[in-house]
Amino acid sequence: MPETTPLRIIVVVNQLLGWSQNFITRELVTLAEIGVDVRVASRSVDERSDLSPAEDELASTSLQLPENPFLPRELTSHIVFALRNAAAYYRAWRHFWPIKHNRFQARMRSLVCLYRAVTVAAEVQRFKPDLIHAHFLTAPAETALYLSALTGIPWSATAHAMDIYRDRSGNGSKIADALFVTTCTEANRKFLAESFPDHTKKIVRIYHGLLKPGTEPPRLRTGTFVFLAVGRMVEKKGFDYLISACSIVGKQTDIPFVCRLVGDGPLLEAYRDRVRTERLERLVEFYGRAAVTAMDGHYASAAALVVPSVVTDDGDRDGIPNVCLEAMSHGLPVIGTNISGLPEVVRDGENGFLVPPADPLALSRAMLALLNHDDLAGLGEVSRTIVADSFDVERNVRSFVETADTYLRTVSCVG
């Protein structure tokens, strides 16, 4: 690949512009801003009214992956490509069977991904990318794998959390086939390297990042102490334990405080009912899903962020929640659990506190410690420094591009 040729990448995602995956959107926008020719292949595009022109551009130029590739129009495209590219089509099927899935549903998902890939393979060829990159090792990675088999273009992936710890069927086969795999925490990298020791050298840790880390001056917070918690109302977020901790803290201090839960999800109504039943309305408030543009206001009014993440019975967990980095860039101390990637950003006693997961008593003690802390601003400045040093999105995206370029050169050398 000539030095002067901009890198061209097809990025495969399940959903483009999803609220819970703003970190992916940021990276896509930044790729384009630094000169990468990027096009997104997505099963769906989230409809939002708060998009920037660059985000609108991503959506308007995205390639539609068919949700159902077995409909007549999609099957027609499939047959046309197969007849015109028989050798490539045969090669894709040769990739299908060796993937070591551990359950029937995953095998069927893989079949859907193969059919999706065949449907759009001709359009991918017309784009002439240097690399096909997938976010998540689940359906996006398998779609990228088959697109690679169909087009001869190398593929890579970014592994996050759910696809590493919970839905990991066939990951060994996929990592073996990929040119390289990045992941967003050191904890993830170590887990993958230990799980697949034959492929350690192709597993790379590259953090996500923020657009403007650490630019605000410290703010003096007065009045009611606001604990902020943000995320989908699902089990792995641990909000049930946070509600319990709020009840404990409320009985042990006269300092006025409130915990604001921002987000929606399947457990929201259950949490609301619990708060009403236990008469905790003055201590716990629900704000529902907030637009990205509204989050600055939540961070500005908060004194600390609480991230009570847990590991669920099926292994699901957070990596480094995006909200944690955003809050830290706003100068907030953080209380987090000592699981997964959280200890990589929460330094116990320096910018907040680490506590065991699923332990309301330990969580309440950390909340009381912050309520009585005499230097919240100092803790917040450490948070800003951590983000500025390691989580600048442009720097980390450039690191991804350098990684891609390095691995692509190995392909060129072999070729």
TIMI-292319 format. One record per atom (N, C-alpha, C): x, y, z; residue in one letter. Coordinates in steps of 0.02 Angstrom, whole numbers, plus 50000, padded with zeros to 5 digits. Atoms other than C-alpha are relative to their C-alpha. Example, Ala and Ser with C-alpha at 12.3 -4.5 7.8 and 13.67 -1.06 7.14 Angstrom:
% TIMI-292319
500454994150000a;506154977550390a;500455006050000a;499584994149997s;506844994750357s;499615005550037s;
END
This chain:
% TIMI-292319
500434994050000m;500005000050000m;500445006250000m;499574994250004p;500825016449946p;499925004650060p;500024995549942e;501275028850082e;499495005649992e;500434994250011t;500245042650002t;499274998249992t;500695002150009t;498665032349984t;499634999950066t;500375000249937p;497375035850121p;499744993050013p;500275006549981l;496855020250216l;499255000049987l;500725000850014r;495145014150160r;499754994150041r;500255005149954i;494125004450288i;499244999449995i;500705001649989i;492424996250290i;499934997950074i;500105001649930v;491824995850472v;499304996850007v;500625003749992v;490494982850513v;499755000650071v;500314999449934v;489314986350659v;499294997249995v;500705002049999n;487614979950713n;499555006149991n;500414993950002q;486894997350741q;500465006149999q;499624993850006l;487605014050687l;499655005550040l;500244994249961l;487395029250802l;499594998150061l;500365002149940g;486705019050947g;500225003950061g;499864995849942w;486575028951109w;500514996850046w;499555003449953s;487495015651211s;500694998749969s;499365001250033q;488905015051083q;500275006449969q;499744993650026n;489365033351063n;500764999849992n;499285000650007f;491185028351086f;500204997649930f;499875002350068i;491105019250919i;499895005649951i;500144994350043t;490315034250835t;500575005050001t;499444995349993r;491695045550903r;500604997649960r;499425002650035e;493025034150833e;499915000249925e;500144999850072l;492195033150662l;500095007149974l;499934993050020v;492075052050652v;500745002150000v;499304998249996t;493875053850707t;500414996849945t;499665003250057l;494475041250577l;499935004349938l;500114995850059a;493685052050443a;500385006650005a;499674993549991e;494405068050517e;500754999749990e;499285000550009i;496185061550512i;500194997449931i;499855001550069g;496035056750330g;499874992949977g;500175006850020v;495465038550331v;499355000249960v;500615000650039d;494185034550197d;499594994350030d;500375005049962v;492905025550304v;499274999749977v;500705001150015r;491225018150261r;499744994650048r;500285004449950v;490085009450385v;499494995349968v;500515004950019a;489114993450351a;499614998250062a;500395000649939s;487674992250473s;499324996949985s;500675002950007r;486084982350500r;499465005250011r;500494994749987s;485204997950565s;500355006450019s;499744993549981v;485475016450595v;499505003150049v;500434997049949d;484785024250754d;499775006949978d;500264993550018e;483655039050719e;500075004850059e;499874995249946r;484245053950822r;499985007049972r;500054993150020s;484005072650818s;500595004250024s;499444996449969d;485635077250905d;500664998749965d;499405002050035l;486875072350771l;500385006049972l;499584994950032s;488325082750709s;500004998749925s;499965001150073p;488595085250521p;500434993949983p;499565005750014a;490005072350526a;499634993450014a;500385006049985e;488845059550608e;499454998949949e;500495000650054d;487495063250480d;500324997149937d;499645002550059e;488785059950345e;500124992550005e;499915007249990l;489185042950419l;499364996249984l;500645003450011a;487345038350416a;499815000149926a;500224999350069s;487015044850240s;500404995849951s;499575003950045t;488465035150164t;500074992750021t;499925006849974s;488235019150263s;499724994849951s;500215005750040l;488015002350179l;499524995850041l;500515003649963q;486424993250230q;500134992449997q;499975007349995l;486684975350291l;499284997550010l;500705002249994p;485034966050266p;499884996350066p;500185003649939e;484214960850428e;499794992949983e;500195006750023n;483444946350334n;500284999049929n;499705000850066p;484574940850191p;499694994549958p;500335005550036f;483364927150137f;499385002449962f;500564997250039l;482084938850057l;500184999749925l;499875001050072p;481884937949866p;500545004649971p;499514995450028r;482884953649825r;500714998350022r;499345001749973e;484314948749939e;500254993449972e;499795006450028l;484334930849876l;500205000749926l;499804998850070t;484414937349697t;500725002749997t;499314997449997s;485974947449740s;500494994550019s;499595005649978h;486654932049827h;500174995449941h;499915004650055i;486414920949676i;500445003049945i;499604996650051v;487134933749555v;500735000150019v;499304999849979f;488714935749658f;500304993049998f;499745006949998a;488904916949681a;500174997549930a;499875002350068l;488764913649494l;500595003649968l;499454996250029r;489994927449449r;500664998950036r;499395000749959n;491234923149588n;499994993250034n;500095006749973a;491114904449609a;500564998050048a;499445001949957a;492854902149684a;499975003550067a;500064996349938a;492604915849812a;499414997550042a;500595002649965y;490884909249855y;500154993450034y;499795006449971y;491594891849883y;500465001150060y;499534998549946r;492964899449992r;499625002250063r;500404997749943a;491664907850103a;499694994050037a;500295005949969w;490794891350134w;500534995750035w;499465003649967r;492464883350175r;500195003350066r;499904996649935h;492624896450314h;499434998650048h;500585000949958f;490884892850378f;500054993950045f;500035006249962w;491074874850433w;500524999450055w;499515001049946p;492704875750534p;499905004450062p;500094995849941i;492094889550652i;499694995750056i;500195004649946k;491934880550819k;499485003350045k;500544997249958h;490254886550884h;499794994950052h;500185004449945n;489654879551049n;499254999250009n;500725000949995r;487794880651019r;499685001049931r;500345000050065f;486554878550876f;499815007149979f;500214993250018q;485914896550884q;500585004149972q;499424996450025a;487664903250858a;500184997849929a;499885002550068r;487894892050706r;499505003049951r;500504997150044m;486274898550633m;500135007549989m;499814993050008r;486814916550666r;500575000649950r;499444999950046s;488404912750574s;499774999149928s;500275001150067l;487404906450425l;499675006549974l;500304993650020v;486404922850423v;500545005049981v;499454995450015c;488044932550428c;500314998549932c;499725001850065l;488704922850280l;499555002649944l;500464997750052y;487144926850179y;499995007649996y;499954992750002r;487234945050229r;500635002249962r;499364998250032a;489044945750173a;499964999049924a;500055001250073v;488664938150003v;499575005449967v;500454995050028t;487254950649977t;500355006649986t;499684993450008v;488394965849997v;500724999649975v;499295000950018a;490064958549940a;500195004149938a;499844996450062a;489974966549767a;500095007450015a;499934992949983e;489714983849842e;500635001350040e;499374999449963v;491154981149963v;500594999949951v;499465000250050q;492264976649815q;500065006649963q;499984993650036r;491774992749726r;500325005550042r;499694995149956f;492335002749878f;500764999250003f;499285001650001k;494044994249867k;500355001750066k;499674998449936p;494474994850053p;500654996150007p;499405003649981d;496164990050121d;499874995150056d;500145003949940l;495364982750277l;499265000150013l;500685000549974i;493684976650340i;500064999150075i;499925000249927h;493524980150526h;499314999450033h;500635001149966a;492144974050642a;500045002250072a;500074998649929h;491574980750810h;499574994550030h;500275005749965f;491154965750920f;500164993549962f;499825006550028l;491674947650893l;499404995649985l;500605003950013t;489874942050873t;499825000649925t;500224999750070a;488864944650712a;500435004749957a;499584995850044p;489914959550649p;500654996649979p;499365003350017a;491524949450658a;499894994349950a;500125005550047e;490754934550569e;499825002749931e;500144996850065t;490064945950433t;500655002349968t;499354997750026a;491804953450414a;500424994149976a;499625006050020l;492594936150408l;499784997549932l;500255002550064y;491464930750266y;500125005049944y;499844994950051l;491684947250174l;500734999349979l;499295000950016s;493554944350185s;500104993949955s;499945006050041a;493374926750115a;499745001249929a;500314998750065l;492274933149974l;500395004949957l;499674994650037t;493344948149926t;500764999650000t;499285000249994g;495114943549978g;500305005850039g;499774994349961i;495214959250086i;500104997850073i;499895002049931p;495994956650260p;499475003150047p;500484997449952w;494884958950411w;500294999950070w;499804999549930s;495104963650593s;499385001450041s;500584998849957a;493994966550743a;500215003450064a;499924997449932t;493814976050906t;499534996150045t;500405003649950a;493224965451053a;499865004650058a;500214995249948h;492284974351191h;499924996650068h;500095003449936a;491534964751339a;499514994249992a;500505005250009m;489924955351303m;500254994549954m;499755004850049d;490774946951155d;500614996250023d;499415003549972i;492264941751261i;499794995250055i;500155003749939y;491444935451420y;499344996149998y;500665003349999r;489644930651379r;499864996449935r;500155003050064d;489304927751195d;500654999149961d;499335000950028r;490984920651145r;500064993849955r;500005006050042s;490484906051034s;500435001249937s;499584999750060g;491794903050900g;500555005250001g;499494994749999n;492974916650960n;500694997649981n;499345002550018g;494504905650943g;500104999649926g;499965000650073s;494144902250760s;500035006949968s;500024993350029k;493764920550726k;500665003750011k;499364996749986i;495334927150811i;500554997049958i;499495003350042a;496374914250718a;499975002549929a;500084998050070d;495674920150552d;500145007449989d;499934992750007a;495794939050586a;500735001949992a;499334997250007l;497304949350537l;500265002250068l;499844998049931f;497304956950712f;499355001550036f;500584998449958v;496104960150856v;500215005150052v;499894995149947t;496054975650965t;499464999150053t;500505000049947t;495164977151131t;500135006050044t;500004993449970c;494784991851242c;500235000350072c;499714999849933t;495504986851411t;500574995050005t;499455004749988e;497074978351474e;499734993550030e;500315006049972a;495974966251572a;499734995549943a;500255003850057n;495144961051408n;500584996749962n;499435002750038r;496824958951321r;500304993950035r;499715005649963k;497494947751459k;499544993949997k;500475005650003f;495914937151459f;500034996649932f;499975003050067l;495974934651271l;500664996549988l;499345003050010a;497834931251272a;500064993450038a;499985006249961e;497634918151409e;499534994849970e;500485004650030s;496134910551320s;500244997249934s;499765002050066f;496994909751151f;500745001449994f;499284998549995p;498864908751186p;500374999649933p;499675000550066d;499294904151005d;499955006549961d;500114993950038h;498694921350949h;500145006350040h;499864994449955t;499374932651086t;500275006049962t;499664994550033k;500414943050966k;499535004349957k;500474996150041k;498914948450863k;499445003350040k;500504997049956i;497884954251014i;500305006350031i;499714993649983v;498184972751048v;499505004150041v;500434995649961r;497504984351182r;500055007149974r;500054993050019i;496935001251117i;499385002950035i;500564997149964y;495865011751232y;499555004049954y;500454995150031h;494325021151175h;500215007050023h;499794993349980g;494415039951193g;499445005049996g;500474994449999l;493545056551213l;500255005549954l;499824994650045l;493515071551098l;500375005650034l;499704994249966k;493965084851226k;500124998250073k;499895001949930p;494675076951383p;500335005550041p;499674995949950g;495085087551534g;500105007349983g;499904993150020t;494775105151469t;499665005050046t;500374995349959e;493635112651602e;500375001650064e;499714998449934p;494215121951758p;499604996550055p;500375003149944p;493755114151926p;499405004350020p;500604996449979r;492005118651987r;499894999050075r;500175000549929l;491485122352165l;499284997550005l;500665002949993r;490005111252209r;499745001450070r;500314998449935t;488835116952348t;499304997250002t;500695002449993g;487145111852415g;499984992550004g;500105007249997t;486485094252396t;500544996449960t;499495004050032f;487835081552354f;499674995249951f;500325004050051v;487365073152190v;500474994349979v;499675005950029f;487955055452153f;499664998649934f;500275001350067l;487725051851968l;500164992849980l;499905006750028a;487495034551891a;499664999849932a;500254999650068v;487255032351704v;500094993249966v;499945006250038g;486895017151596g;499334996849988g;500625003850011r;485615004851534r;499804996550064r;500265003349940m;484514997651669m;499994992549988m;499915007250009v;485184979951654v;500414997450058v;499705003049940e;485894967851781e;500745001750009e;499284999249993k;487744970151742k;500205007050025k;499844993349976k;487654988751786k;499985000550077k;499985000249928g;487324984251968g;499605005450036g;500374994549969f;486074998252001f;499574997750060f;500385002549943d;485074987152118d;500405000750065d;499574999449942y;486554987152237y;500115007350019y;499944992849987l;486715005952219l;499405002650038l;500604997949963i;484915008352276i;500044997750072i;499915002549932s;485294997452427s;500505004350038s;499494995949968a;486845007752464a;499725006950019a;500304993549985c;485845023952455c;499574999650062c;500415001049940s;484645017052585s;500434999950063s;499545000449943i;486105013052700i;500295006950016i;499704993449989v;486925030052676v;499495004850030v;500524995549975g;485285039052707g;499884999450074g;500105001249928k;485205031352881k;500615001850041k;499374999049963q;487005035852925q;500285007049994q;499734993250008t;487225054052876t;499435005149998t;500474994450007d;486345070752890d;500195004549941d;499804996050058i;487275077652740i;499504998849944i;500505001050054p;485975080752603p;500334997249937p;499745002950062f;486275069752451f;499434997049960f;500485003550043v;485355062152305v;500404996149948v;499705004150052c;485795048552180c;499565000449938c;500384999250062r;485255052152001r;500194994449951r;499895005450047l;485065037151886l;499755002249931l;500154997750068v;485125041851702v;500054994049953v;500005005550048g;484635028851572g;499344996450002g;500605004150000d;483275016851524d;500204992749988d;499855007150010g;483134998151499g;499494995750034g;500535004749978p;482164982651548p;499875000050075p;500105000249928l;482424984551736l;499785006750029l;500164993449975l;481935002851748l;499385000150044l;500624999849961e;480155000151807e;500064996250065e;499895003749938a;480694987151934a;500385004350050a;499634995549956y;481934999652005y;499555005650027y;500464994749978r;480615013352011r;499534997250054r;500465003049952d;479415001652101d;500344998950067d;499635001349938r;480734996952228r;500105006550039r;499884993649967v;481165015052265v;499365002650032v;500644997949971r;479315019052291r;499824995850061r;500195004549946t;479035003752399t;500415001350063t;499564998949943e;480525007552510e;500035007450021e;500054992849984r;480105026252514r;500685003449997r;499344997050010l;481785031552445l;499995005649948l;500054995050054e;481125044852325e;500435006150012e;499604994049987r;482075058852412r;500744998649990r;499295001850007l;483715049252392l;500184997549930l;499875003050066v;483535041152219v;499525003049950v;500404996950053e;482935050152062e;500164996649933e;499925003150065f;482665043051888f;499905005349946f;500034995050053y;482995053551733y;499894997049931y;500115003050065g;482735041051593g;500605000949955g;499464999450050r;483765040951436r;500125007449984r;499814993050014a;484705057251405a;500365000449934a;499624998750062a;485295064251239a;500725001450017a;499284998849990v;487165065451219v;500125007350019v;499904992949987t;487015084351219t;499765002150069t;500244998449933a;486125083851388a;500464997550055a;499585003049949m;487475074151476m;500465005050034m;499574995049968d;488595089251505d;499665003150061d;500374997249944g;487235096351617g;499994995350060g;499995004849944h;487165080451720h;500684999850033h;499335000049970y;489045080251742y;500135006450039y;499874993649967a;489065098651788a;499665000550068a;500374999549937s;487785096351926s;500194994550050s;499825005649956a;488575080451998a;500635001550039a;499394999749959a;489885078852134a;500434993849991a;499635006250009a;490385060852096a;499604995349956a;500325005350040l;490025046351980l;500064993450038l;499995006749971v;489575029052043v;499904994949945v;500035005350051v;489905013851933v;500014993350036v;500045005949957p;489274998752032p;499974993449960p;500045005750046s;489574985951892s;500134993450034s;499915006849973v;489464967351927v;500124995249941v;499955005550048v;489854951051837v;499384995750008v;500625003949996t;488224942051796t;500164992649998t;499905007249998d;487974923351810d;500244997249933d;499795002450066d;488234921351622d;500665003149978d;499344997250015g;489884930951630g;500005007049972g;500014993450029d;489284947451559d;500255005250050d;499724994849957r;490144963051625r;500175006149957r;499754994150034d;490694980551580d;500754999349986d;499284999350008g;492414984651511g;500215006150041g;499964993549968i;492775002851549i;499405003949974i;500594996650025p;491065011051537p;500175006949973p;499854993550031n;491115026051422n;499835005850046n;500214994749955v;490195036351552v;500535001550052v;499484999049950c;491635033751672c;500525004949974c;499514995450030l;492855042451553l;499715007049993l;500314993450009e;491635056451516e;499965003750067e;500054996849934a;491325059851701a;500685002250025a;499324998349978m;493185059551738m;500265006149962m;499774994250038s;493515071951598s;499675006550024s;500344994249969h;492275083551686h;500235001250071h;499724998849934g;493285082351845g;499634996750057g;500365003449946l;492215070051942l;500414994250028l;499745006149971p;492905057452065p;499524994349986p;500415005850019v;492265039752036v;500044994650054v;500035006249962i;491705025452145i;499844994449951i;500115005550046g;491865009352046g;500144993450033g;499855006649974t;491924990752075t;500664997649970t;499335002250020n;493574981652061n;499984994149952n;500055005350050i;493124971251909i;500195002749931i;499874998550070s;493624970951726s;500485005949992s;499544994550013g;494384987351664g;499955005850047g;500084994249956l;493784998851802l;500635001750040l;499384998249964p;495404997551905p;500535003349956p;499534996750045e;496315004051750e;499895007649999e;500154992850000v;495475021051772v;499825002850069v;500164997849932v;494905021751954v;500584997850045v;499435001349957r;496425023052067r;499775001150072r;500294999849933d;495875018952242d;500355005050045d;499744994849956g;496105033952355g;500305005949964g;499704994550038e;496795044852214e;499485004049961e;500544996450034n;495295049052105n;499324997050016n;500625003149980g;493965039352196g;500144993850041g;499935006049960f;493715022352275f;499784993849960f;500205006450027l;493645004252219l;499694995750055l;500345004249951v;492444992352306v;499854993349967v;500195006550029p;491984973952284p;499315000649966p;500664999950032p;490524970652166p;499464996850043p;500585002949966a;488784966552231a;500055000550076a;499904999149928d;489214973552403d;499745006950020d;500294993549984p;488014987552455p;500335003450060p;499694997149940l;488874989852624l;500665003449981l;499374997050021a;490584992852545a;499875006149957a;500174994350043l;489785004252416l;499775005950042l;500244994649957s;488915014252553s;500585003350038s;499424997149965r;490565016452646r;500395004749954r;499654995750048a;491385023452489a;499615006449988a;500424994050010m;489915035352463m;500065004650060m;499924995949939l;490055041252644l;500695003350001l;499334997150001a;491925043752620a;500035006149954a;500014994250044l;491595055352472l;499585005650029l;500424994849969l;490205064452564l;500405004150051l;499624996749947n;491465068552700n;500705001949977n;499334998650024h;492985071052589h;500135007549996h;499864992849998d;493865087852606d;500355002649938d;499664997750061d;494665088352432d;499734996449939d;500305003050060l;493445082552298l;500325002749937l;499694997050059a;494245094752177a;500674996749984a;499365003450012g;495935086252201g;499904993249970g;500165006550030l;495175069252165l;499815000949927l;500234998850068g;494345076552011g;500575001749953g;499434998250042e;495985083651946e;500404993849980e;499675006250017v;496755066351954v;499604996449945v;500435002950053s;495265060051852s;500155003149933s;499864996550063r;495585073351720r;500684997949972r;499335001750023t;497425068951711t;500024993049970t;500025006850025i;497075050451687i;499704999949929i;500334999850065v;495895054051542v;500455003449948v;499584996350047a;497055066851462a;500614995949979a;499395003950015d;498545054951472d;499874993949957d;500105006550032s;497735039151405s;499384999449956s;500645000950033f;496025042551329f;499825005649952f;500134995150053d;496205055851195d;499814996249937d;500265004150055v;495175049351049v;500435000549938v;499594999550061e;496265056250910e;500654996150007e;499375003749989r;497855049150985r;499874992549997r;500135007249999n;497055032151012n;499774997549932n;500195002050068v;496265031750839v;500614999749955v;499385000350039r;497945035850763r;500404993750018r;499675006249980s;498645021250863s;499684994149964s;500345005350038f;497325010150783f;500225000049927f;499794999550071v;497795016450609v;500714997449992v;499315002550003e;499635013150644e;500034992450008e;500035007349992t;499204995650705t;499764996749937t;500265002850062a;498174992250550a;500525000249945a;499494999350052d;499554998750438d;500554994950010d;499475004949985t;500844987750525t;499804993049978t;500225006750018y;499824971950503y;499874999449925y;500105000350073l;499324976350324l;500654999449963l;499355000650032r;501154978050281r;500264992850003r;499795007049997t;501444960250340t;499664996049947t;500365003450054v;500114954550218v;500335001549933v;499684998050063s;500944964450078s;500664996449991s;499355003350004c;502634956850121c;499914992649982c;500135007050015v;501914939250119v;499784999249928v;500245000350070g;501034943049955g;500575000949951g;
END
